[in-house]
């Protein structure tokens, strides 16, 4: 083989290096061109979006003019022959809301224009804004930015007013005779564009995400499919599945029509809550959650109508979706970004109903503790605040301060509204743990805790005793059940009857468990940054020591609390539940279906055959008197079993500045809302008057 000269070798190296540099420069040049093309695509997409928004504004203006001329409160559907026949045969379940049609316009006045910024605050930042987050505040934020088939009439439970649904009809299925719901949607609701600024530099959005998209029946189908996909384990979806597990099919007829079919029992009846749950269906933006950020479909072939209901690959991508930290908006408010300090929303100028967002902007500060929120309210940077029980004396002192007197002089006086909340605080005993297996032990634990003392000393009297899982003033709640007494000696007797006593004189009771002497020692988990909850748990720990139980406190932050709850990885848990609106459905918390399911709200693993039977009977019982009887039977069993120690239902002191208007409790204003039964203020009708 011929040997190359040194000069020739160097020449080849230089030539190769030159080619490498040239290729690199070409690559660099093409990269710049590609980046610029991407920028141009985004700019073009933004221009298209501006044009689209302009068209939407023009369309809305034309619609408003037409509305004022015709005095109609909603844009009617095109009167096809099918719709005309339908209207004659099947009544519309959705009825206009008289409060929004007649009362609110009078309260606002003819010259009212939404203005100002609402300033509120919450404690703790969630890990994400996923559509099925289990964080209650995330759910309320998403509600601001979304629509549903129907909404309740203002101030009234179990009523149905139009939202995105213009018509909702109950028809018998021609083949089975089983009732099904036909939904006819508006065609003027749009998903607002995403903003590149909401995302890190690692996520570069394809142009399709930077324009508006019409909300269609396919988006409602995606919500249903995602919720029912067994591989979607987000706790919000798991909780919803307990209610929608008998929703058999959601069939899309066209872009603005779909049919909802529920399973029927042997008598051909569908669930009592089927109508309400159908009205509660929401859209999930297909143009976002079916795609990667680069615009490619997650599942390229999704022609099977059940793709998103069954596909595990899609569910994995959905759980960690690139858009999980934004809220894709189509409702009265649009998401405008979140930081460690704040989450913001803008009024949706193109939303079909101008009277459901009465300020220009909604800014929610994120604080570390209730005390930090309280300080912000005192200095005047927040419009409203729900006073914590431990802050009552400080509030009374603040009213006498020079700072507050100056605020009054400036027109920023504070008003107070008191009511009993639809919450209850409890200690949940994880029945997987050997300590909490028997009802007798759980009764003993409740008897060892002085709930009246908690209300007086920890809450400054801002609470009432409660014995069950229903709202204290609901017909479902049985007021004849008397709370278990505070009786430490009686608690000790019950524990001894179950084999728990101090065998070695160390002050802690113990028992032989699976052949091993086991002390009654467990940890009580709670949210550490809430001072009221912290002091409450410290008292419980002290009280249980009096009966020989070693209760060790485990204070955690929001993220850890959520994880512990979902994994059911705790001994006992002190938390609060926010109660749903009537009709009460106890399935989510108490049916054994969720006892062993990760992420279910039945975190303590409670299972009782009779409770299951009552829940299942309630679901098909339409007679109110019979329903109340079943609720009371349910309460009685829960009282005997004591799966929770029900501590109290808190009373709220809602404070608000003078310039915040329309703050009232509907049930107390029958002059404004005849037939109202909602006993809490509704922030959606607040407006600002800075004079």
C-alpha positions in Angstrom: 0.0 0.0 0.0 1.4 3.4 -1.0 2.3 5.7 1.9 1.0 9.3 1.8 3.4 12.2 2.2 3.2 14.5 5.2 2.3 17.5 2.9 -0.5 15.6 1.2 -1.9 14.5 4.6 -1.9 18.1 5.9 -3.6 19.2 2.6 -6.4 16.6 3.1 -6.8 17.7 6.7 -7.1 21.4 5.7 -9.5 20.5 2.9 -11.6 18.5 5.4 -11.5 21.3 7.9 -12.6 23.7 5.2 -15.5 21.5 4.1 -16.5 21.2 7.8 -16.4 24.9 8.3 -18.4 25.5 5.1 -21.0 22.9 6.1 -21.2 24.3 9.6 -21.7 27.8 8.2 -24.4 26.5 5.9 -26.1 24.7 8.8 -25.8 27.9 10.9 -27.2 29.9 8.1 -30.1 27.5 7.5 -30.8 27.5 11.3 -31.1 31.3 11.3 -33.4 31.1 8.3 -35.5 28.4 10.0 -35.7 30.4 13.2 -36.7 33.5 11.3 -39.3 31.5 9.4 -40.7 30.3 12.7 -40.8 33.9 13.9 -42.6 34.9 10.8 -45.1 32.1 11.2 -45.8 33.2 14.7 -46.1 36.9 13.6 -48.5 35.8 10.8 -50.5 33.7 13.2 -50.7 36.7 15.6 -51.9 38.9 12.7 -54.5 36.3 11.8 -55.6 36.2 15.4 -55.9 40.0 15.5 -58.0 39.8 12.3 -60.0 37.0 13.8 -60.6 39.0 17.0 -61.6 42.0 14.9 -64.1 39.8 13.1 -65.4 38.5 16.4 -65.8 42.1 17.7 -67.7 43.1 14.6 -69.9 40.0 14.9 -70.5 40.7 18.6 -71.4 44.3 17.9 -73.8 43.3 15.2 -75.2 40.7 17.5 -75.7 43.3 20.3 -77.5 45.6 17.9 -79.8 42.7 16.8 -80.4 41.8 20.4 -81.4 45.3 21.4 -83.7 45.5 18.3 -85.4 42.2 18.9 -85.3 42.2 22.7 -84.1 38.6 22.7 -81.9 37.4 25.5 -80.2 34.6 23.6 -79.3 34.0 20.0 -81.8 31.4 18.7 -80.9 28.3 16.9 -81.6 28.1 13.2 -85.1 26.9 12.9 -84.6 23.7 10.9 -87.5 21.5 10.5 -86.0 19.0 13.0 -85.6 21.7 15.6 -89.1 23.1 15.1 -90.6 19.6 15.5 -88.4 19.1 18.6 -89.5 22.3 20.2 -93.2 21.2 19.8 -92.5 17.7 21.2 -89.8 18.1 23.9 -89.7 21.1 26.2 -86.4 22.9 26.8 -85.0 21.9 30.3 -82.9 25.1 30.2 -85.0 28.1 31.3 -83.9 31.8 31.2 -82.5 33.1 34.5 -84.7 36.0 35.7 -82.0 37.4 37.8 -79.7 38.0 34.9 -82.5 39.0 32.6 -84.3 41.5 34.8 -82.8 42.1 38.2 -79.1 42.5 37.6 -79.5 45.0 34.7 -81.6 47.2 37.1 -79.0 46.9 39.9 -76.2 47.9 37.4 -78.1 50.7 35.7 -78.3 51.7 32.0 -74.9 53.4 32.0 -72.9 50.6 33.6 -69.7 49.6 31.9 -67.5 46.8 33.5 -64.4 48.5 35.0 -61.7 48.2 37.6 -59.6 45.3 38.9 -60.7 42.8 41.5 -57.9 42.1 43.9 -58.1 38.8 45.9 -55.6 36.4 47.4 -55.2 32.6 48.1 -52.8 30.6 50.2 -50.4 28.3 48.4 -49.4 27.8 44.8 -50.5 24.6 43.1 -48.1 22.4 41.3 -50.0 22.8 38.0 -53.3 24.0 36.5 -54.2 20.6 34.9 -57.8 20.3 33.8 -58.3 17.5 36.4 -56.3 19.0 39.3 -57.6 18.0 42.7 -56.9 21.5 44.1 -60.1 23.3 44.8 -58.8 26.7 43.9 -57.5 25.4 40.5 -61.0 24.2 39.8 -62.5 27.6 40.7 -60.0 29.3 38.4 -60.8 27.0 35.6 -64.5 27.7 36.1 -63.8 31.4 35.5 -62.4 30.5 32.1 -64.8 27.8 30.9 -68.4 27.1 30.1 -70.8 24.2 30.6 -73.9 22.9 29.0 -75.9 24.6 31.7 -75.6 26.6 34.9 -77.8 27.0 37.9 -80.2 30.0 38.0 -78.7 32.6 40.2 -79.2 31.7 43.9 -81.1 28.5 43.3 -80.0 24.9 43.5 -81.4 22.2 41.2 -82.3 24.7 38.5 -81.1 24.8 34.9 -80.3 27.9 32.9 -78.6 28.1 29.5 -74.8 28.4 29.3 -73.2 27.1 26.1 -76.2 24.9 25.7 -79.2 26.8 24.2 -81.5 23.8 24.5 -81.4 20.6 26.5 -84.2 18.1 25.8 -85.0 14.8 27.4 -86.2 12.4 24.8 -87.0 8.7 24.9 -84.5 6.6 22.9 -86.6 5.2 19.9 -85.0 1.7 20.3 -85.0 1.3 24.1 -87.4 3.9 25.5 -84.7 5.0 28.0 -84.5 8.8 28.4 -81.6 10.5 26.8 -80.5 14.1 26.6 -80.1 16.1 23.4 -77.9 19.1 23.7 -78.0 22.0 21.2 -75.0 24.4 21.6 -74.3 28.0 20.8 -72.0 28.6 17.8 -70.4 31.8 19.1 -68.1 30.6 21.8 -64.3 30.5 21.1 -61.1 29.2 22.6 -58.9 32.2 23.0 -55.3 32.0 21.6 -52.4 30.8 23.8 -49.5 33.2 24.3 -45.9 32.1 23.7 -45.0 34.2 26.8 -46.9 31.7 29.0 -44.3 29.0 28.2 -40.6 28.5 28.8 -38.1 28.7 25.9 -38.2 24.9 25.8 -41.8 24.9 24.5 -42.1 26.6 21.1 -45.7 26.7 20.0 -46.9 25.9 16.5 -48.9 28.7 14.8 -52.2 26.7 15.3 -52.1 27.5 19.0 -51.9 31.2 18.5 -55.3 31.7 16.9 -58.9 31.4 18.1 -60.8 28.1 17.7 -64.5 27.6 17.9 -65.8 25.5 20.8 -67.7 22.5 19.4 -69.4 19.3 20.5 -66.1 17.5 19.9 -64.6 19.4 22.8 -67.3 18.1 25.1 -66.7 14.6 23.8 -63.0 15.0 24.6 -63.8 16.1 28.2 -66.0 13.0 28.6 -63.4 10.7 27.1 -60.5 12.0 29.2 -62.6 11.8 32.4 -63.6 8.2 31.6 -60.2 7.0 30.4 -59.1 4.5 33.1 -55.4 5.4 32.6 -56.1 9.1 33.5 -55.3 8.9 37.2 -55.5 12.6 38.1 -57.6 12.8 41.2 -60.0 15.2 39.7 -60.9 12.7 37.0 -61.1 9.9 39.5 -63.5 11.8 41.6 -65.7 12.8 38.6 -65.8 9.2 37.4 -67.7 8.2 40.5 -70.5 10.5 39.3 -70.3 9.8 35.6 -69.6 6.1 35.7 -73.1 5.4 34.4 -72.9 7.8 31.5 -72.8 5.2 28.8 -72.3 7.3 25.7 -71.8 10.8 24.4 -72.5 10.8 20.7 -71.6 13.8 18.6 -74.3 14.5 15.9 -72.7 17.6 14.4 -70.5 20.5 15.6 -73.2 21.9 17.8 -75.3 18.9 18.7 -74.6 15.9 20.9 -76.6 13.2 22.7 -75.9 11.9 26.2 -77.1 8.4 27.1 -77.1 7.1 30.7 -77.4 3.5 31.8 -80.8 2.6 33.2 -81.7 0.3 36.1 -84.0 -2.7 35.7 -87.0 -0.5 35.9 -85.8 1.6 33.0 -85.0 4.6 35.2 -81.8 6.7 34.8 -80.1 8.3 37.8 -81.8 11.2 39.6 -78.6 13.3 39.1 -78.3 12.4 35.4 -79.9 15.7 34.3 -77.7 17.8 36.6 -74.5 15.9 35.6 -75.3 16.3 32.0 -75.8 20.0 32.4 -72.4 20.1 34.1 -70.5 18.7 31.2 -67.7 21.0 30.0 -65.5 21.2 26.9 -61.8 20.3 26.8 -59.9 22.1 24.0 -59.2 19.5 21.3 -56.9 21.9 19.4 -54.6 21.7 22.4 -54.8 18.4 24.3 -54.7 16.2 21.2 -51.4 17.7 20.1 -47.8 18.1 20.9 -46.5 21.7 21.1 -45.0 21.4 17.6 -48.5 20.9 16.2 -48.2 17.1 15.6 -51.0 14.8 16.8 -50.2 12.7 19.9 -52.2 9.9 18.4 -51.8 10.2 14.6 -54.7 7.8 13.8 -57.6 8.8 16.1 -60.4 7.7 13.8 -61.8 5.3 16.4 -64.4 7.3 18.3 -63.1 5.8 21.6 -59.5 6.7 21.0 -59.2 9.2 23.8 -61.4 7.2 26.1 -59.2 4.1 26.0 -55.7 5.0 24.8 -53.0 4.7 27.4 -50.3 6.5 25.4 -52.5 9.6 25.1 -53.4 9.5 28.8 -49.7 9.5 29.7 -49.1 12.6 27.5 -52.2 14.2 28.9 -51.0 13.8 32.5 -47.7 15.6 31.7 -49.1 17.8 28.9 -47.1 20.8 27.8 -50.1 23.0 28.5 -50.7 21.8 32.1 -49.6 25.1 33.6 -52.0 27.3 31.6 -55.8 27.6 31.4 -57.1 27.4 27.9 -60.0 29.9 28.0 -63.4 30.2 26.4 -65.5 31.6 29.3 -66.2 35.0 30.7 -62.6 35.3 31.8 -59.3 34.6 30.0 -56.2 33.3 31.7 -53.4 35.9 31.7 -50.5 34.1 33.3 -49.3 32.7 36.6 -46.1 33.4 38.6 -45.0 32.4 42.1 -46.8 35.6 43.4 -49.9 35.9 41.3 -52.4 34.5 38.8 -54.3 36.9 36.5 -57.4 36.9 34.4 -58.8 39.4 31.9 -62.4 39.9 31.1 -63.3 38.1 27.8 -64.5 41.0 25.6 -66.0 38.5 23.1 -68.0 36.4 25.5 -71.7 36.1 24.7 -73.0 37.3 28.0 -71.6 40.7 29.1 -73.0 40.5 32.6 -71.1 37.6 34.0 -67.8 39.4 34.4 -68.3 42.9 35.8 -64.7 44.1 36.2 -62.0 44.5 33.6 -59.4 42.3 35.3 -59.2 39.8 38.2 -55.9 39.5 40.0 -55.3 36.8 42.5 -52.2 37.1 44.7 -50.6 33.9 46.0 -49.5 34.1 49.6 -47.7 31.7 52.0 -50.2 31.9 54.8 -53.6 33.3 55.9 -51.7 35.9 58.0 -50.0 37.3 54.9 -53.4 37.5 53.2 -54.8 39.3 56.2 -52.0 41.8 56.2 -52.6 42.6 52.6 -56.3 43.2 53.2 -55.6 45.5 56.2 -53.3 47.6 54.1 -56.0 48.0 51.5 -54.4 46.0 48.6 -57.3 43.4 48.6 -61.0 44.0 48.1 -62.3 41.2 50.3 -61.1 38.6 52.8 -62.6 35.6 54.7 -61.4 36.3 58.3 -59.7 33.4 60.1 -61.0 32.6 63.6 -57.7 33.4 65.2 -57.7 36.9 63.6 -61.1 38.0 65.1 -59.6 39.9 68.0 -57.0 41.5 65.8 -59.8 42.6 63.4 -61.7 44.2 66.2 -58.6 46.1 67.3 -57.9 47.1 63.7 -61.3 48.8 63.5 -60.2 51.2 66.3 -56.8 52.0 64.7 -55.7 55.3 63.2 -54.8 53.4 60.0 -58.4 52.2 59.5 -59.9 55.6 60.4 -57.9 57.1 57.6 -59.1 54.4 55.3 -62.7 55.2 56.2 -62.0 58.9 55.5 -60.8 57.8 52.0 -64.0 55.9 51.3 -62.5 52.4 52.0 -64.5 51.3 55.0 -65.0 47.6 55.7 -68.3 45.8 55.7 -68.9 42.4 57.3 -71.1 39.5 56.1 -71.6 36.4 58.4 -72.8 33.0 57.3 -72.3 29.3 57.8 -70.1 27.9 55.1 -70.8 24.7 53.1 -67.6 23.1 54.6 -66.9 20.8 57.4 -63.6 20.0 59.1 -62.8 16.5 60.1 -60.2 14.0 61.1 -60.2 11.0 58.8 -59.0 7.6 60.2 -57.3 5.4 57.6 -59.0 2.1 58.1 -56.2 0.2 56.5 -54.2 0.9 59.6 -54.8 -1.6 62.4 -55.5 1.1 65.0 -58.6 2.3 63.2 -60.2 -1.0 62.0 -63.2 -1.0 64.3 -66.0 1.4 64.8 -65.7 1.1 68.6 -62.1 2.5 68.5 -63.2 5.3 66.1 -66.1 6.2 68.4 -63.6 6.3 71.3 -61.3 8.7 69.4 -64.3 11.0 68.8 -65.3 10.9 72.4 -61.7 11.8 73.5 -61.8 15.1 71.5 -63.8 18.0 72.9 -65.3 19.6 69.8 -67.1 22.3 71.8 -63.8 23.4 73.3 -62.3 23.5 69.8 -65.1 25.8 68.6 -64.9 28.1 71.5 -61.1 28.3 72.0 -59.6 27.6 68.6 -62.4 29.2 66.5 -63.5 32.0 68.8 -67.0 30.6 68.5 -67.0 30.7 64.7 -68.3 27.2 64.1 -71.1 24.8 64.9 -71.1 21.1 65.8 -71.9 18.7 63.1 -72.5 15.0 63.1 -72.4 14.0 59.4 -71.3 14.6 55.9 -74.2 16.8 54.7 -74.5 20.6 54.9 -75.7 21.5 58.4 -78.9 23.3 57.1 -79.8 21.0 54.3 -82.9 18.7 54.5 -80.4 15.8 53.9 -78.9 16.5 57.4 -80.6 14.8 60.3 -80.8 17.3 63.2 -82.2 14.7 65.6 -78.8 13.0 65.8 -77.0 14.3 68.9 -73.2 14.6 68.7 -71.2 12.0 70.7 -70.3 13.5 74.1 -66.8 14.5 75.2 -66.1 11.6 77.5 -62.4 10.6 78.0 -63.3 7.9 80.6 -65.9 6.4 78.3 -63.3 6.5 75.5 -60.9 4.6 77.6 -63.5 1.9 78.4 -64.3 1.5 74.7 -60.6 1.1 73.9 -60.1 -1.5 76.7 -63.1 -3.4 75.3 -61.1 -3.6 72.0 -58.0 -4.8 73.7 -56.1 -1.5 74.0 -54.5 -0.9 77.5 -51.2 0.1 78.9 -49.5 -3.3 79.5 -46.0 -2.0 80.4 -46.8 1.2 82.3 -45.2 3.6 79.8 -48.3 5.7 79.5 -49.2 4.5 76.0 -51.9 1.9 75.5 -51.0 -1.1 73.4 -52.4 -4.3 71.9 -51.3 -7.6 70.5 -51.5 -7.2 66.7 -50.5 -10.2 64.6 -48.6 -11.7 67.5 -46.7 -8.4 68.3 -47.3 -6.0 71.1 -48.1 -2.7 69.3 -48.4 0.7 70.9 -51.2 3.0 69.8 -48.9 5.4 68.1 -49.8 7.2 64.8 -49.2 10.4 62.9 -51.8 13.1 62.2 -51.2 14.9 58.9 -52.4 18.5 58.3 -51.6 21.6 56.3 -48.9 23.3 58.3 -49.3 26.9 57.0 -52.8 27.3 58.3 -52.4 28.5 61.9 -56.0 27.5 62.9 -55.4 24.0 61.6 -52.1 23.8 63.4 -53.5 24.8 66.7 -56.4 22.5 66.2 -54.2 19.5 65.6 -51.9 20.4 68.6 -55.0 20.3 70.8 -56.1 16.9 69.3 -52.6 15.5 70.0 -52.8 16.6 73.6 -56.4 15.3 74.1 -55.5 11.9 72.8 -52.5 11.6 75.2 -55.1 11.8 78.0 -56.4 8.4 76.9 -53.0 6.9 76.4 -52.6 7.5 72.6 -49.4 8.9 71.1 -50.5 11.2 68.3 -47.6 12.7 66.5 -48.1 15.7 64.3 -47.1 15.8 60.6 -47.5 19.3 59.2 -46.9 19.4 55.4 -47.3 21.9 52.6 -50.0 21.9 49.9 -48.0 19.8 47.3 -47.1 17.1 49.9 -50.6 17.1 51.3 -52.1 16.4 47.9 -49.6 13.6 47.2 -50.2 12.0 50.6 -54.0 12.1 50.1 -53.9 10.7 46.6 -51.6 7.9 47.6 -53.5 7.2 50.8 -50.2 7.2 52.5 -51.2 8.5 56.0 -52.5 7.3 59.4 -54.9 10.1 60.0 -55.6 13.3 58.2 -57.1 16.6 59.4 -58.7 18.4 56.5 -61.9 20.2 55.4 -64.4 19.2 52.6 -66.2 21.7 50.5 -69.7 20.4 50.0 -71.3 20.1 46.6 -74.6 21.7 45.7 -77.9 19.8 46.1 -79.0 17.2 45.4 -76.4 15.7 47.7 -74.6 12.6 46.3 -72.4 10.9 48.9 -70.9 8.4 46.4 -67.6 10.3 45.9 -66.6 10.1 49.6 -68.4 7.0 50.9 -69.0 4.3 48.3 -66.7 1.3 48.6 -66.0 1.6 44.8 -63.3 4.1 45.6 -62.0 2.5 48.8 -58.9 1.0 47.2 -58.6 3.2 44.2 -55.6 5.5 44.1 -56.6 9.2 43.9 -60.2 8.6 45.0 -61.8 10.9 47.5 -62.5 7.9 49.7 -59.0 8.2 51.0 -59.6 6.4 54.3 -60.7 3.2 52.6 -64.2 3.2 54.1 -66.5 0.3 52.9 -69.9 -0.5 54.2 -72.4 -2.7 52.4 -75.5 -0.9 53.7 -74.0 2.5 52.9 -73.4 1.3 49.3 -77.1 0.2 49.1 -78.4 3.5 50.3 -76.2 5.4 47.9 -77.4 3.3 45.0 -81.0 3.7 46.1 -80.6 7.5 46.3 -79.3 7.6 42.8 -82.6 6.3 41.4 -85.1 7.8 43.9 -87.0 10.8 42.6 -89.4 11.3 45.5 -88.1 14.0 47.8 -89.6 12.5 51.0 -88.1 9.1 50.3 -84.8 10.8 49.5 -84.7 12.6 52.8 -85.5 9.3 54.6 -82.6 7.6 52.9 -80.3 10.5 53.7 -81.2 10.3 57.4 -80.6 6.5 57.3 -77.2 7.2 55.8 -76.4 9.7 58.5 -77.4 7.3 61.3 -75.0 4.6 60.0 -72.2 7.1 59.5 -72.8 8.2 63.1 -72.4 4.6 64.4 -69.3 3.9 62.2 -67.5 7.2 62.9 -65.1 6.9 59.9 -64.5 10.6 60.4 -64.5 12.5 63.6 -66.7 15.4 62.4 -65.3 18.4 64.2 -67.3 21.4 63.1 -68.9 23.4 60.3 -67.1 26.7 60.2 -68.8 30.1 60.2 -67.5 32.6 57.8 -66.8 36.3 58.4 -66.6 37.8 54.9 -65.0 41.2 54.9 -65.2 43.6 51.9 -64.4 47.2 51.1 -67.1 49.7 50.6 -66.4 50.1 46.9 -67.2 46.4 46.3 -70.9 46.3 45.3 -73.6 43.6 44.9 -72.3 41.6 47.9 -75.3 39.8 49.5 -76.5 36.3 50.4 -79.2 35.2 47.9 -81.4 33.3 50.4 -81.6 36.5 52.5 -82.7 38.6 49.5 -86.0 37.1 48.4 -87.0 40.5 47.1 -84.2 40.2 44.5 -84.2 36.4 44.0 -87.6 34.9 44.8 -87.2 31.2 45.7 -83.4 31.5 46.4 -81.9 28.8 48.6 -78.2 29.6 48.3 -76.7 30.8 51.6 -73.3 32.1 50.5 -72.4 35.2 48.6 -71.7 34.8 44.9 -68.5 36.7 43.8 -69.4 36.5 40.1 -71.8 39.5 40.5 -69.5 41.7 42.5 -68.6 45.0 40.8 -66.4 47.9 41.7 -67.5 51.5 42.3 -64.5 53.8 42.9 -66.1 57.2 43.4 
